Amino acid sequence: MIEHGRRNVDRGGYFTPAARLVVTPTLRTSGLLAALSDREVKSLLLLLTYLTPNGRIEPTTAQIARALHVPEIVVRSRMGRLTAFRWRGERIVRYLVHENGLDGYRVSHTILAERSELEAGEEAGTGPAVVSSSSRDAVIAFNRAAYARPREEVERDIERRLGYFRDEEAGETDVVSSESPEAREVRRRLQALGVAPAQVERLLAEHSLHEVREQLDWLPHRAARSPARYVVAAIEGRYEAPARVRLELAIAEEEGKMAEETAGSQGSRDGVTTQNAVRVLPGLPSLSDLPEPILLYDSEAEAGATGEAKAEDADHAVGKGI
């Protein structure tokens, strides 16, 4: 049987846990000793000696090996027979692996009863074995008095951190937002990074939303081990954009200039006139300075001359009596 007790109990209800193992006649009369071999009884008693102040029995294989002065492989072989043993259909020892990776063994509560020292003292008729104890209600009352705050104060603090304020004239239940959606989003992003509420208030009060949002947007491009501390330092120090962001901005600016130049040259080609084309080329005279054009060939004049020649030939033939 495991008896749980309290030591060094103070007025606030704090105490140091304690536990001890009590051997009762039930161990003899239950038939467990008769069902176990001598080696298994010895192994079980060894496990019971590892009782902790919290009432747990979970020794590691390394602890048992040091106690028996044998290798761990011998301990696993020896405890393997005990873990395979069943009494009244249930295991009395279970194999387990601790969170730190070490393996060990746990004694089942099938063979262990538990009670407090208070119950043990009442059964013996000697009164409580503990000097003083605190009931559940007393512990709750003490914790509320020492650590709790009034609900209204907590609600007001939460509203302040979320960017709200109470309109006292409208009533305590009428809550009005004092921040824009952009400001609330920036506040939420800072708090998500783990920035302390006091620092969030100071940053939003001393810097513009554009500066804060800009540093938040640039944070993924920085190799920050502590994002919360880095973003606070970046906002306060007005850090310039990371190299990658600066390169992307420069490329975008250059592409914009090229697009403007392309659009401008296309418009000039579409609307240019002959006079403008001549003016563009240096050294060429204007159209007004050119001399009158010389007619090298006139189809109408040639057609008239041909007709007159034919008429003269006809008259000439008539005169000769042809």
Secondary structure, 3 states (H helix, E strand, C coil): CEEEEEECCCCCCCCEEEEEECCCCHHHHCCHHHHCCHHHHHHHHHHHCCECCCCCECCEHHHHHHHHCCCHHHHHHHHHHHHHCEECCEECEEEEECCCCCEEEEECCCCCCEEEHHHHHHHHCCCCCCCCCCCHHHHHHHHHHHHCCCHHHHHHHHHHHCCEEECCCCCCCCEEECCCHHHHHHHHHHHHHCCCHHHHHHHHHHCCHHHHHHHHHHHHHCCCCCHHHHHHHHHHHCCCCCHHHHHHHHHHHHHHHHHHHHHHHHHHHHHCCHHHHHHHCCCCCCHHHCCCCCCCCCHHHHHHHHHHHHHHHHHHHHHCCC
